[in-house]
Amino acid sequence: MNRTDTHPTAARFRALVEQGDLGALEELFTPDVRLYSPVKFTPFEGRPMVLGLFGVLLRTFEDFRYVGAYAGEAQTSVDGTEAESNVLLFRTTVHGKEIHGIDLLHFDEEGRIKEFTVMVRPQSAVLALGQAVHEGLVGAGLAPAPQ
């Protein structure tokens, strides 16, 4: 694979996210997928939690679109192994804040997404995203309500 080839799973993931098809995303993730978020220190773990988070994100993002992709290999966070990886660049808006970001996808031997890292900028957008995601997770029953 050269640096411009998009992994078939990344291409399918991109299409499903752009279509808002949450139900079809499940088959793309390993059961123990980990998602590292810019708004939470510890990862979201397991397919049910990651899919729940994507449901929140798809409802939260305004004008979400992917604007580019890169392919290669990268070291995973969970075990330090080299894995086939793709970076998807995106733009979106949350509460009036424009966000520039990337999704880093690591694939297992079967081509499923085993690790997912999201990075966004600028800091004001990270704060707006964090607030919106937390509210969405609480509303979906995936996080406890503030005391």
HELIX and SHEET records of a PDB file:
HELIX    1   1 PRO A    8  GLN A   19  1                                  12    
HELIX    2   2 LEU A   22  LEU A   25  1                                   4    
HELIX    3   3 GLU A   26  LEU A   28  5                                   3    
HELIX    4   4 ARG A   47  THR A   60  1                                  14    
HELIX    5   5 GLN A  123  GLY A  139  1                                  17    
SHEET    1   A 6 PHE A  44  GLU A  45  0                                        
SHEET    2   A 6 PHE A  29  TYR A  36 -1                                        
SHEET    3   A 6 ILE A 113  ARG A 121  1                                        
SHEET    4   A 6 LYS A  97  PHE A 107 -1                                        
SHEET    5   A 6 GLU A  82  VAL A  94 -1                                        
SHEET    6   A 6 GLU A  62  GLN A  75 -1                                        
END                                                                             
